[in-house]
């Protein structure tokens, strides 16, 4: 609604937009009132005035039956515009159905539809219209269907492109985690967000439809006697152009003015909306399969999440790339596990794989991937959707993109409950308000009726947590939940997650770059590097018992308040390897001062000691004296090491 007001204000401020609106208003008023005012004159036969030229009584002359040509042109506006609008509506509806079908139907059925659309788009629209006109037959109905179906492929391609851009947004992933069906995601989340460009293109296409109708009627395939539109009048005028050129000029000018009005309006609306919609972008970065370490055992009851030898792969032009390779761990009931590592280490991909959010062409493979005792890789989509929708909550990194911007916060929270529980819409909204109150959102009843952009960053993150609590989650995956928040709000969000864990006994998988935050809020820490776990240890022992040089380095680079401000900040030298360029042996060897030839030749296994502490290193560090071994203390050292690694 905000964007619609923005678009209209942009159109009104533009001279071109005002001109377009004036022309459209003129065409609309003519279509409404012309048959009432000039209808009788347009039908009045006068044998004494046959084929007369322009005069004061007949500004465009008369036709072969003595009827006034100008009156007929004005009266024909209604039929010409109405038929064009109906054809555009048919094209938009048919194109939207074709464009969105692949996202709703099974893959084997969706791909032929995509192929059909690609082939149809290759043909010129007018050629398709002529083809369909022959199939549907001559006349108004046949022409409407012909032009409508001829326009459908271009709308189908546009819908496919727009849907693909929206499908990668976090709020779509959130809806999938909540167990929302594909059809409902399409209707309630995708279509509202692609409506603007579809409407703009439909407006532009109205002008093209007018021209197409005029062409079919001119060829005798469109409107038939006794009806008449601009195309039919143009054909009649051209037959006697040497006797009265004005009879052909009148309908031709009408077609140009109406077509120009709709095209200008559409182009102006597109320009008004273009600056706002130009910032949507998503990436998709790239299969192998040897085995890895077994997950750490859990005493007592069955684990909430069991991951054994997880691998996530993506295709690239150079082959398959595996950014997550051989990850194994378990999450027990009520346990808080932190996953830390540099960007690109595979933390978020691991969480997305556990939530069944890796989209094709990505491939997820694992010896076991069980959630609440259910194998996620072999269970049907319907059963998994129901399980994840009620027992898994996901808190994404950017709460602004995690919510659908076109819907109110309360309705989005209520959807998570109404999708899986037999409750009314009012009850679902009441629960949404209750959950907002539980995460300390002030004035929750009023806030529930606001849009995401009306919330602050911290408030949106709380609302995101509230969405996860709409059912009864057994696992909350928090992917960088404090990113871009100030330290005070960060602390509030972390305390809120701790409170939710205490009150609901839900397990938490916290993904973060900040090892200090993880150490303070979690029971166990998983350190990831280059797509695998290199160390798994209790958070309480992190500062005293970390053995992997990479873990020690992460601890050392955390700035402290009492540090010497004259000294440069410590950094880890070099860069992590790219997923498609992993070295032989240990991936950290190029950055590790303890590395030997053995490290560069063979990748160490993730082995556990008697206490369950797991580490993957040929030369594990012991003792606090060697904590800083992997840390560069000057910027010059770091730059030199970067250059060495890049070579």
N, C-alpha and C positions, 0 to 999 in steps of 0.2 A: 504494500500500500504506500509506503514511503517512496519506493522507487517509482510508482505510477505518478505520484505528485511531482517528483523530481523531473520525470519525463515531460509531463504536461507543462510545467513551468519553463523547461528548456525550449519546448516548441513555441510557446507564446512569446518568449523573449526574442526569438529569432525572426527576422523579417521574412525569411523563406518559410518558416513554420506558420506565421500568420497568413501568408499568401495561400499556403496549402490548406489551412483550416477554412479560409474564406471560400476557396474553390470547392472543397468537399461540402461545405454548408450550402453553397449554391446548387450543386448537383443534387443534394438530398432534398432541398426544398422543391426543386423542379420536379423530382421524382414523385414527391407527395402531392403537390398541388396542380401540376400541369394537366393530368387527366380530368381533374374537376373543372378547371378553368377553360381549357382549350379542347376537351374531349369531343364535344359536339362539332366544333369547327373542323377538327381533324377527320371526322367521319362524313362530313357533309359533301355529297356528290353534286357537282355543278357542271352539266354538259356544256354550258356556254363559256366556261373558263378553262377548258382542257389545254394542258401544256403551255400555259402562259408564262412569260418571263417575270422577273421581279418587278413589283409595282408598289404603290402606297398601300393597296389593299392586301397584297400578298408579297411580303418582303423577299421571300425566296422563290416566288412563283408557285405554280400548281403542278400536280401530277397528271397522269393520263386520264383520270376521272374528275379532274377539276378540284381536287381537294388541296387545301393549303399545306405546302411542304413544311413551313416553319412550325405550324401547329403539330404536324405529325412528328417532326423531330423532337419537339418538347415533350409530347405525350409518350414517345418511345423511350424516354429516359427511364421511366419506372421499370419497364420490362427488361431493358438492357442492364441496368444496375442490379436489379433483383436476381436475375439469372447469373450474373457474374459473382455476386456474393454467395449464392447457393453453391456454385461450382467451387469457389474457394473453400467454403466450409467442408464440402465433400473431400477436397484435396487435403485439407489440414487433418481431418479425422482419419481418413484412410492412410495418409502418410505417417501420422503419429502412431497408429496401430502397427503399421509395418516397421517403423523405426524402433518402437519399444518392445515389440514381440520377442526379439532375441534375448532380452534381459529377463523375460518372464518364462519363456518356453525352455525346454531342455536344449542342451547345446546341439544335439544331432538334428533337432528341428529348427533351431534358430539360424544355423549357418546357411542352409539353402535360401532362407528369406533374405539374409544379407547379400548373398550372391545375386538373387533376383533384383534387389534394389540397385546394386552396382551396375548390372546390365541395363536396367531401365533408365538410369540416370544418363547413360551414354547416348541415348537417342534424343534428338531435339523435341521439345515439348509440343510444337505444332504438328510434327510428324506423328507423334503418339496420339494427339487429339484427332487427327484425320483417321488413324487406324481404329480408334475406339468409336468414332462417329459411324464408320461403316458397320461395326459390330452392333451398336445400339440402335442404329437406324436414324433417319432424318427426323427433324422436329426439335422442339424445345427440350423435351426430356432427354432425348438422345444426345443433344449438344451439351447439356448440363453435365450428364454423366461422363461424356467423352472428355471434356475439359477438366472436370474434377479429378478423374483418374489419371489424366495426363500430368497433372500437377502433383499427384501423390508422391512419385519417386523423389522429387527434390525436397519435399517436407520430410520424407522418411530418412534421407541422408542427413538432413539438418538435425532431426531428432536423435539419430544415432550418435552424431558427433557431440551434441550437447549432453546427452545422457552419459556418454563415456566420461566426459569431464566432471560431471556431478557424482558419478558412481564411486569415484575414488576419495570423496570427502569423508571426513571423520564421522559426521553425523549419520552417514549411510552405514558405516561400520558399526556405529552405536546401535542403530536400528537392527542390524543383523545379529549383534550380540544379544539384544533383547528378544530375539526370536521372531521378529516381524516377518511376515511372509513376503515373497518377492513382489506379488501383485500389490500388496498394501504399501510397500516401499515405493513402488512405481507411482501409485496414485497420490500418496500423501507426502512424499519427499522429493521425488525426481521431477514429476510434471510441474508442480508449483514453481520450481526453481528454473525451469526452462520455458515458462510461459511467455515471458517478455519477448525474447527473440522470435518465438513462433508467431506472436501477434504482430510484431513489426514486419516480419516476412509475409504474413498473410495480407497485411495492408498493401504492401508493395505488389503482391501477386494479384490483388484485385484489379489493378490497372492492366496487367498482362492478360487477365481473364476477359476484360472488356474488349481488348484487341482481338483475342482469340475468337470470342463470340462473333464479333463483327466479321472476322474472316470466314468463319463457317457459314454464317447467314449470307454473306456475299457470294459464297460458292454454291448456295442453295441447300446446304446440309443442316442449317440451323432453323431459325424460326420460319414457320410456314404460314401461308395465307389462311385465314384473314388477319392473323397477328402480324406485328411488324416491330422490328428493333432497328437500331442504327445501321447494322450491317445490311439488312434487307433494303432499307431506304437508300443506302449508298449504292447498292447494286442497281436499283431502279434508276437512280440519278445518273449513273455512268452510262446507262443504255441510251440516254438522250442528252449527253453532255454537250453536244454541238448545238442543241436547241436551247438548253437552259443550264449552263454550268453551275449556277447557284444551287440547283437541286441536289447535286453531288457534294458541293462544298459544305452545305449545312450539316449533314450527318457526319462528315469527315471531321469538321471542327469540333463537334460534340464529342466524338470519340477521343480526340486529342486532349480536349480540356478535362474530361472525366479521368482518362488514364493518367494525365499529368498530375491531377489533384491527388489521386491515391498514391502514386509513386513518390511525389514530394512529401506527403504526410509520412509515409513509411520511412523514407530516407532521413527526414528530420528527427523522427522518433528514434531511429537507430543512432544518429549522431548524439542525441541527448543522453541516451543510455550507454553509449560506447565507452565513455571515459570511465564509467563505474564498473563495467563488466569486463574490462580488459585485464584484470589481474587474477586470473585463475590458472593455476598451473600444477601439474603433478608429474612425478617421475616414476619410472619403473626400472630399477636397475637389473639376473641371471643365472649336471646331475652326475653325480658320483655316489658311490655308496660303500666303502668299508666301514667296520664297526668301531664303537667307542666304549668308554667305561660304563659300568653299570651305575644306575642312580643310587645315591646314598639311601640306605634303608631307613624306614620309619618304624619306630617301636609301636606296638599296640595295633590300633585300628588301621583300616585301609586309608591310604593317602587321598587327599582331595585331588591332587594333580600328580600324575606319574609320567615323566618324560624319559624315554630310553632311546638313545642314539638318534636324536632328531636331526634331520637334514632338510634345509630349505634351499631350493635351487631355482634359477631363472635362466631362460635361454637368451643368448646374445649372438650377434653375427659370427663370433669366433667359437661358439659352442656353449655348453652349459657352465654356469658359474654358481658356486655353492657358498653363499655368505654365512650360512649357519651349518656347521658340520660336526656331527657326533656329540650333540649336547644331551646330557643326562642329569636329571635331578628329580626330587620329589618335594611336594609341599603337603605338610600335615595340617590337620584341622586346627584352626586358630593360630597357625604359625605365620610369622612375618619374615619373608625372605627378600633381601635386597640384591639386585643385579646391577653391577657397576662395570664401567669400562669406557674407553674413548668412543667417539662417534664412529660408526661403521663396524663396531665389534659384534653386532648381531643381537643386541639386547631386545630391541623392539620387534624384530622379525621373529624371535623366539616366542614372545608374548602373543603376537598376532597368529602364529601357527597354532598355539595352544587354544586360541579363541576361534579357530577355523575361519580366519579372515584373510588368508593368503589367496588372492584371486589368480585365475589362469592369466598368463601361461606359467605362473609360479607353480612349483611342485613341492609338496610336503611328503617326506618319507620318514618313517621311524619304526624301530623294532616294537615299541609300545608308545602310545599316546593316549592315556586314559584320564578321563575326568569323572570323578565320583564313581569310579568303577566301570564306566562306559568307554569302550574303545572308540575314539572319535574318528579314526580313519576308516573303519569298517561299518559303522552304524549308519542307518539311513539319514538323509538330510532332515526329514521331518522329526525324527526322534531326537537328533542332535540339536535342532533348533529349539525344541521344547525344553531340553535340558539346559542348554546354555542360556536361554532366555530367562529361566527362573533361578539358576544357581550360579551364574557368572556375571560379574559387573566389571565394566571397563571404564577407566578414567583416562581420557586421552590427554595428549600433551598440550594441545591448543583448544581450550573450551569454546572459543569463538567459532571455530570450524566444526566443532563437535555437535553443535546445535543447528537445527534447520532454521535459517534466518527468516523464513516466511511464516513460521508458526510460533505461537506463544509458548512460553516455558512450561506452564502448567499442562497444556495439552500434550506436549512431548513427553513429560513425565508420566501422565495418565496412560498414554499409549502402551508403555511398558507393562503396566498392570492389566489393562483391559484385554491385551493380546493373549494373556495366558491364564487369566482368572475369570471366573463367571461372576463379574460385577458390572453394575451399570456405569454409564459415563459419569454420572454425578458422584457415585461412590469412588470411582477412579480419581476424579478431580479432588475430592476430599482427602484421599490418601496422598495425592501429590502435595497438597498444602501441608499435610501433617509431616511428610518427609522433608519438605523445605524448612519447616520449623525445627525438625530434629537436627539439621545441619546448621542451625543458627542463622538462617536467612531472616532478617527483620521484616515485619509486615508481610508475612508469607502469602496471605490471602490476596493481597494487592499485587505482590510481585509475580504470583502465578499467572496473572493476566497480562504480563509485560512480554516484550520481545527480547531475544538475546542481546541485541545492541543496547538495551536499556540497563543491562547489568554491568557492573565493574568486572575486571578480570578475576579477582578473588571470589566474587559472588557467583560468577559463571562456573568456577571450579567447584564451589560448594553445591550448586545446582546439579552439576555433572555427577557428583557423589550421591546426591539425593536420588537421581535417576537410577543409579545402580542399586539403591536400597528399596526401590518400589516393590520388588519381590523379596525373596529371602536368599541372598547370595551366600554361597559357601566359599567363594574365592573372589577377591577384588584385585584386578590387575590395574595398577596405577603406572602409566607410562609417562615419566617426567611430569608429575602433577604440579610441580612448583616452578616450572619454567616460566620466565618473563614476569614473575611475581616479586614484589618487594619482600625483604626479609621478614617483616612483621606478618604479612599475609602468608608467606611460606610456612612460618611456624604455626599459624592457625590451621592451615590445611593439613599439615602433618599431625597436629594434635587431634584434628577431627578424624583423620583416618585411624589413629590409635584408639580414639573413643569408639568408633564404629566397630573396630576389631574386638574391643573389650565387651561391648554391649551385645554383639551378634555372634561372637565366636567364629567370625569369618576369617579365613586365611587371606594374607595380603602378599602379592608379588609386586614389589616396588622397584621400578626401573629408574636409575638416576646416574648422572655423571658425577655427582657429589658423593664421594666415599665417606665423608664425615657425616653427612645426613643419614646415610644408610647405616653407619655404625651406631648412631644414636637411636634409631627407630626400629631396627630389625633384630631378629633372633639369629639369623644366619646370613652370610654374605656369599654370593656367587660372583667371582671376578671373571669377566669374559674378555678375550682378546682374539682378534682375527677369526671370529665365528665359532669359537669353542670356549669351554670353561677351563681356566688354567688353575683356579683355586676355589675351594669350597670349605669354609670354616665358620665357627661360631663368631657372631659379631663381638661378643665380649672379649674374645682373644685376638681381635683384628690387629690392634696396635702392638701386642706383645708376641704373637705367635705366627704372624704372616710369614710364609716361607718362599713364595714365588717372588723373584726380583721385580716383576711388574706390579704386584700388589704393594710391595715396599715402596716402589717409586711413586705410585698413586698417593700413598700416605704422605710421602715426603713433600710433594708439590702443593699440598694444602697449605695456604698462607695462614700464619698465626699473628695475633695482635702484638705479641712481644718480639716479633722478628726485627732484625736490624734493617731499618729503612734505607740505609746506604747500600745494602747488598741487593743485587738483582734477584728477582723471583726465580725460584727453581723450576725447571721444566724437564720433561722427559725428552731426551734427544731423539731425533729422527721422526718418522711417521709410520703409522700402522700400514701394513701392506694392503693393496687393493684386493678385493675378493677374487678377481680373475688373475692375480699375479702372486699367488702365495708361494713363498720359497720352499725349497726342500728342507725338511727338518723342522725345528722349532721356529714358529713365525716371529717370536720375539728376539731371536738370536742376534739379528742385525743391530738391535738397540741395547743389548745386554752386555755389560762389561765382563760378566762371568762366563760368557759363551765360549765353548770349545769346538773342536772339529766334530765331536759327537753330536752337539746341539745342531750343527748345520747339516748333518747327514741324516739324523733320525728324529722324528717327532715323539716326545715323551708321552707316555700314557698317563691318564688321570688316575692315580692310585691313592687308596685310603689307608691311614694308619689305624691303630687299635681304637683311637678315640673318634674315628669317623672323619678326621680332617683329611681332605683330598687335595692333592697338588700335582700338577703336571710339569715337572722340571727335572732335568738331569742333575742340576747342582742347586738344590733348595738352600735358601739362606737360613742360617741359625744364629741367634744372638743379636742383641740390639746394636752392637758395634758396626754391623755391616748393613744397616738399614738404608743408607744413602748410596749404595753402590751403583744404582742404575740411574742416578739423577745428575743432569748437567747443571752446574752452578753458575754459569755465565751465559749470556746471550751468544757470545762468540763460539763457545763450545757447542751450543745447540745448533747454531747455523752450520758449523763444520760437520757435525754429525748428520744433519739433514742432507748436506751435499753428498756425504759418503753413502748414505742409504739410497739416495736417488740414483747414484751411479750403479 
